[in-house]
Amino acid sequence: VSQTSHWQISMNNISMNGTVTACSCGCEALLDTGTSMIYGPTKLVTNIHKLMNARLENSEYVVSCDAVKTLPPVIFNINGIDYPLRPQAYIIKIQ
């Protein structure tokens, strides 16, 4: 915890497919158990969406249901330890 007033941590980077996609020089992150969403600066999140081949639809990025099977994990590196987030955990299925 890098800030004691809330759950803020220092993160080394975020990567997909062996490529650093965000926080290349490190960054601060807030952990919030009160939401199921992952938020970040638009430019960095857009980089991740591009790697997923996501398309913008009604102000949200979407991928086909079939794509979930082939998407790579998003890997959060914190203190030199990789924490992979599988696509089933970062994609919300909607009707």
HELIX and SHEET records of a PDB file:
HELIX    1   1 THR A   42  LEU A   51  1                                  10    
HELIX    2   2 CYS A   65  LYS A   69  5                                   5    
HELIX    3   3 PRO A   87  TYR A   90  1                                   4    
SHEET    1   A 2 GLN A   8  MET A  11  0                                        
SHEET    2   A 2 CYS A  27  LEU A  30 -1                                        
SHEET    1   B 4 THR A  19  ALA A  22  0                                        
SHEET    2   B 4 ASN A  13  MET A  16 -1                                        
SHEET    3   B 4 VAL A  74  ILE A  78 -1                                        
SHEET    4   B 4 ILE A  81  LEU A  85 -1                                        
SHEET    1   C 2 ARG A  55  GLU A  57  0                                        
SHEET    2   C 2 GLU A  60  VAL A  62 -1                                        
END                                                                             
